[in-house]
C-alpha cells in the first residue's frame, strides 16, 4: 500500500518535469525564430566585430544542439603583426648627383648674394647655399627662390610693408616656411591698405594702415606648411 502511494506521488513529478522540458523546447525554438528574423533585418548594419561575435555564439549553439558538451569559447584568430614600413629617408640636395647638386647650389648662392634676394656678402651667400643644400631636396630650390624673392620685394616695396632692406630680408626668411604661395598677397594687401589709408575709409596714417592691412591678410597668407 505504501508503495502505491509513492508511485502516485511520483506521477505528478514526472509530469511536471516533462512539462518543463517541453516549455524549454518551445522557448528555444521561439528564440531561434526571433534570432533568425532579427538577423535577416539587421545583418547588413552589423559591424565586423558584431558579426564575429554572433558567428561564435551561433557555433556554440550548434555544438550544444549536436551534443558536444561544454564547447566553451572558440579561439579567435589572432591578427598577425604586420612589419612596419621603414620611414623613407628624404634625400637632401647635397646627396644627389653632382650635376644636379652643383647647379642647385649655384642658384641658391646667387639668390642669397643678389640685392633682390638676401643681399648677403659672398662668403655668407656660400655658407647659406651650403646649409640649404644640406637640409633640403634640390627640386625645392626654384620654388624657394621665387618665394624668398617675392616676400622680400613685398616687404621692401613702398606699396607693401615699406621696410628697410635688412628687416625686409628677415621678413622673407621668417615667413617663407608658412607662406601660402597661391594667395594673392600683393592684391589683397593693397585693397585693405587703401581702405585703411583713404579719407573715405578709416583715414589712418600710412604706418597704422599697413599694420591694419597686414592683420587682415595674416591668417590666409601665412598659415601653410612648406616643410
C-alpha positions as CSV (number, residue, x, y, z in Angstrom):
1,X,0.0,0.0,0.0
2,X,2.8,2.4,0.9
3,X,4.5,1.6,-2.5
4,X,1.3,2.5,-4.3
5,X,1.2,6.0,-2.7
6,X,4.8,6.5,-3.5
7,X,4.1,5.7,-7.1
8,X,1.2,8.2,-7.1
9,X,3.4,10.9,-5.7
10,X,6.0,10.3,-8.5
11,X,3.5,10.7,-11.3
12,X,2.9,14.5,-10.9
13,X,6.7,15.0,-10.5
14,X,7.4,13.1,-13.8
15,X,4.6,15.1,-15.4
16,X,5.9,18.4,-14.2
17,X,9.5,17.5,-15.4
18,X,8.1,16.6,-18.8
19,X,6.1,19.8,-19.0
20,X,9.1,21.9,-18.1
21,X,11.2,20.2,-20.7
22,X,8.5,20.9,-23.3
23,X,8.3,24.5,-22.3
24,X,12.1,24.9,-22.6
25,X,12.0,23.3,-26.1
26,X,9.3,25.7,-27.1
27,X,11.2,28.7,-25.8
28,X,14.4,27.6,-27.6
29,X,12.5,27.2,-30.9
30,X,10.8,30.6,-30.4
31,X,14.1,32.3,-29.6
32,X,15.7,30.7,-32.6
33,X,12.9,32.1,-34.8
34,X,13.2,35.6,-33.3
35,X,17.0,35.5,-33.8
36,X,16.7,34.4,-37.4
37,X,14.3,37.2,-38.1
38,X,16.5,39.8,-36.4
39,X,19.5,38.7,-38.4
40,X,17.6,39.0,-41.7
41,X,16.5,42.5,-40.8
42,X,19.8,43.9,-39.3
43,X,22.7,41.8,-40.6
44,X,23.7,44.5,-43.2
45,X,24.0,47.1,-40.4
46,X,26.2,44.9,-38.1
47,X,29.9,45.7,-37.8
48,X,32.6,43.2,-38.5
49,X,33.1,42.8,-34.7
50,X,29.4,42.1,-34.2
51,X,29.3,39.6,-37.0
52,X,32.3,37.7,-35.5
53,X,30.7,37.6,-32.0
54,X,27.4,36.5,-33.5
55,X,29.0,33.8,-35.5
56,X,30.9,32.4,-32.5
57,X,27.7,32.3,-30.4
58,X,25.8,30.5,-33.1
59,X,28.6,28.0,-33.4
60,X,28.4,27.3,-29.7
61,X,24.6,26.8,-30.0
62,X,25.2,24.4,-32.9
63,X,27.7,22.4,-30.8
64,X,25.2,22.2,-27.9
65,X,22.4,21.0,-30.3
66,X,24.7,18.3,-31.7
67,X,25.5,17.1,-28.2
68,X,29.0,18.5,-27.8
69,X,29.3,19.1,-24.1
70,X,30.6,22.5,-22.8
71,X,32.1,23.8,-26.1
72,X,33.4,26.9,-24.3
73,X,34.5,30.0,-26.2
74,X,36.0,29.3,-29.6
75,X,39.5,30.6,-30.1
76,X,39.5,33.8,-32.1
77,X,42.1,34.1,-34.9
78,X,44.9,36.4,-33.7
79,X,45.9,39.2,-36.0
80,X,49.3,38.7,-37.5
81,X,51.6,41.6,-36.8
82,X,52.5,43.4,-40.0
83,X,56.0,44.7,-40.4
84,X,56.2,48.4,-40.2
85,X,57.4,50.1,-43.3
86,X,60.6,51.8,-42.8
87,X,60.3,55.6,-43.0
88,X,61.5,56.8,-46.3
89,X,64.5,59.0,-45.7
90,X,64.5,62.3,-47.5
91,X,67.4,62.7,-49.8
92,X,68.9,66.1,-49.4
93,X,70.3,68.1,-52.3
94,X,74.0,67.6,-51.3
95,X,73.5,63.8,-51.7
96,X,72.1,63.9,-55.2
97,X,74.2,63.5,-58.4
98,X,77.0,66.1,-58.8
99,X,75.4,67.9,-61.7
100,X,72.0,68.5,-60.0
101,X,73.7,69.4,-56.7
102,X,76.1,71.9,-58.3
103,X,73.5,73.7,-60.5
104,X,71.2,74.0,-57.5
105,X,74.0,75.2,-55.2
106,X,74.8,78.0,-57.8
107,X,71.1,79.1,-58.0
108,X,70.7,79.3,-54.2
109,X,74.0,81.1,-53.8
110,X,73.1,83.6,-56.5
111,X,69.8,84.3,-54.8
112,X,71.5,84.8,-51.4
113,X,74.1,87.1,-52.9
114,X,71.6,89.2,-55.1
115,X,70.3,92.5,-53.9
116,X,66.8,91.3,-54.8
117,X,67.4,88.3,-52.7
118,X,69.1,88.1,-49.3
119,X,71.8,90.6,-50.3
120,X,74.5,88.6,-48.4
121,X,78.2,89.1,-48.7
122,X,79.9,86.5,-50.9
123,X,81.1,84.2,-48.1
124,X,77.8,84.4,-46.3
125,X,76.0,83.5,-49.5
126,X,78.2,80.5,-50.0
127,X,77.6,79.4,-46.4
128,X,73.8,79.9,-46.9
129,X,73.8,77.8,-50.0
130,X,75.9,75.1,-48.3
131,X,73.4,74.9,-45.4
132,X,70.4,74.9,-47.7
133,X,71.6,72.1,-49.9
134,X,72.5,70.0,-46.8
135,X,68.9,70.3,-45.5
136,X,66.6,70.4,-48.5
137,X,66.0,68.4,-51.7
138,X,67.2,70.0,-54.9
139,X,63.7,70.1,-56.5
140,X,62.5,72.7,-54.0
141,X,65.1,75.2,-55.0
142,X,63.2,77.1,-57.7
143,X,60.1,77.5,-55.5
144,X,62.2,78.5,-52.6
145,X,64.0,81.2,-54.6
146,X,60.7,82.5,-56.0
147,X,59.1,82.7,-52.6
148,X,62.0,84.5,-50.9
149,X,62.3,87.0,-53.8
150,X,58.6,87.7,-53.7
151,X,58.4,88.2,-50.0
152,X,61.5,90.4,-49.9
153,X,60.0,92.6,-52.6
154,X,56.7,92.8,-50.9
155,X,58.2,93.8,-47.6
156,X,60.7,96.3,-49.1
157,X,58.3,97.9,-51.6
158,X,56.5,101.2,-50.7
159,X,53.3,99.6,-51.9
160,X,53.9,96.8,-49.5
161,X,55.3,97.0,-45.9
162,X,57.9,99.6,-46.9
163,X,60.6,98.1,-44.7
164,X,64.3,98.8,-45.0
165,X,66.4,96.2,-46.7
166,X,67.5,94.3,-43.6
167,X,64.1,93.9,-42.0
168,X,62.6,93.0,-45.4
169,X,65.2,90.2,-45.7
170,X,64.4,89.0,-42.2
171,X,60.6,89.1,-43.0
172,X,61.2,86.9,-46.1
173,X,63.2,84.3,-44.3
174,X,60.8,84.1,-41.4
175,X,57.6,83.9,-43.5
176,X,58.8,81.6,-46.3
177,X,58.1,78.4,-44.3
178,X,54.4,79.3,-43.8
179,X,53.6,81.4,-46.8
180,X,50.6,80.3,-48.9
181,X,52.0,80.9,-52.4
182,X,48.6,80.6,-54.1
183,X,47.3,83.6,-52.0
184,X,47.1,86.9,-53.9
185,X,49.3,88.6,-51.3
186,X,50.0,91.9,-53.0
187,X,46.5,92.5,-54.3
188,X,44.8,91.8,-51.0
189,X,47.2,93.8,-49.0
190,X,46.7,96.8,-51.3
191,X,42.9,96.5,-51.0
192,X,43.0,96.6,-47.2
193,X,45.7,99.3,-47.1
194,X,43.7,101.6,-49.4
195,X,40.6,101.2,-47.3
196,X,42.5,101.9,-44.1
197,X,44.5,104.9,-45.6
198,X,41.7,106.5,-47.5
199,X,39.8,109.5,-46.2
200,X,36.7,107.7,-47.2
201,X,37.8,104.7,-45.3
202,X,39.5,104.5,-41.9
203,X,41.6,107.6,-42.6
204,X,44.7,106.2,-40.9
205,X,48.2,107.3,-41.3
206,X,50.4,105.2,-43.6
207,X,52.1,103.1,-40.9
208,X,48.9,102.1,-39.0
209,X,47.2,101.5,-42.3
210,X,50.0,99.0,-43.3
211,X,49.7,97.3,-39.9
212,X,45.9,97.1,-40.3
213,X,46.3,95.6,-43.8
214,X,48.8,93.0,-42.6
215,X,46.5,92.0,-39.8
216,X,43.7,91.4,-42.3
217,X,45.7,89.1,-44.5
218,X,47.8,87.3,-41.9
219,X,45.7,84.2,-41.4
220,X,45.1,83.4,-45.0
221,X,48.5,84.4,-46.3
222,X,50.7,82.8,-43.7
223,X,49.2,79.5,-42.5
224,X,50.7,76.9,-44.8
225,X,53.4,74.3,-44.1
226,X,56.2,74.4,-46.7
227,X,58.4,71.9,-45.0
